[in-house]
Amino acid sequence: MKSVARCLVALAILVNAATCFAQGLAERVQEHTLKNGMKLLMVERHNSPTVAAWIRFKVGSVDERSDERGLAHLLEHMLFKGTKTLGTRDYAAEKPILDKIEATAQQLMAEKVKREQADPKKIEKLTAELAALEKEAEKYVVKEEFADIYSRNGGSGYNAFTSKDGTTYLINIPANKLELWAAIESDRMQNAVLREFYTERSVVMEERRRSYDAEPEGKLWETFLADAFNAHPNGQPTIGWMSDIENLTRTKAENFLHKYYAPNNAIVAIVGDIDPQKTIALVERYFGAIKPGTPVPPVAVTEPEQSGEKRTEVIGDAEPELMIGYHKPTLPAPDDYVFDVIDMLLTNGRTSRLYKKLVLEQKLVTSVSSFGAPGSRYPNLFIISATPRAPHTVAEVEQAIYQELERLKTEPMTHEELQQILNQLEFEESRQMASNGGLARNLTEYEAIAGTWRYLIEHRQRVAKITPEDVMRVAKQYFTRQNRNVGYLTKAEGGQ
């Protein structure tokens, strides 16, 4: 029991320290914008001699044209492949082979796209030529050189991720290795080489087969989103459809890269054991001379208002699943803050309404959750996801959820419920800010999506002003049948 008590005391100290830090965040974040448009956010904290360095590019899959779907995700993979100096034994000798690979691959794709009219012998010949060229290019490749350099110098958590809204590269490093990070990342920003492009494209195609085509849950998710959005690219999978990936070329990827993955579309957060003025000088020295690219234009398409319920069924070899989604505005729209309250009111913790009713009392489901998706830059969906508990059915769970949503329209949220939500928000915000990486993530995320990292400070203040009447109004406005999307997974035997 003593060890448990000590853990609780330590946790309380950590949360209190993080809460105090969060309250002073407005004074602690230092901003600097380079002439090329790159935004630098810094927080000096000397808890340990380490630094979290995050680069967020304000370009994601929502910014792709119809013939570019999957590019942002594929580029995330490709930017680990190196530059003109890293990842290669001799770039001058490697480049002509890469050019031949591209020319051959484009010929092969042009023939394949003819489908029934394609020449099988030509396809066979070009396939063999491409394989031989890729084999020849391999002798120049130094695998994972970025990761090896970081690892040898004490780096950890080297990673990247792509979403609808953006692409992020991150690393945790010793504070005295910050210049190494600046040298590597500035080189990557201006000299990236998309070597092994078609090999990596095959890797992504296999990822798609494994995670979506062969997984009923993955197939339900992307089909549900595609059905919910008729016009807006929010409905398209970040990884791309298989035929999208098959038709991506290195030339197309390079154009996308040079256009958007540039300083004017980048937000950098450096959090940890730093001297802000020295950090500004360092970043200016390495990134200041890089030319800006093209600003990412806003998506002009507006999703038409939905005028009737949509239902999506996927039959597969998996247990039943249910998703219910309603179109809603995104941040910083006032109603988005109300949805944050509704989210926590319904599914956050054991005392939340849906958890108490569906999991504890009626034992209809094994789990239930709610969230906004698939992105946050443009109007999205408020989604409730549940897994029925056998022998209960999707239909039973669906009706039980609707009953709770109707309660939101007629039964006011209590003062105690709002206070509990505010307490949970404070705890979660404090937990996220306790680590350098968590704070760097939030700074880059909200600077990119909300237009200012100060959303971190303002969010809980805005939520505190939400009234029971706001919750009932929003529930009545958005939780309607004509605005509803229902997706469910049916076990194969039940659908035959």
Order of alpha helices (4+ residues) and beta strands (2+ residues): alpha-alpha-beta-beta-beta-alpha-alpha-alpha-alpha-beta-beta-alpha-alpha-alpha-alpha-alpha-beta-alpha-beta-beta-alpha-beta-beta-alpha-alpha-alpha-alpha-alpha-beta
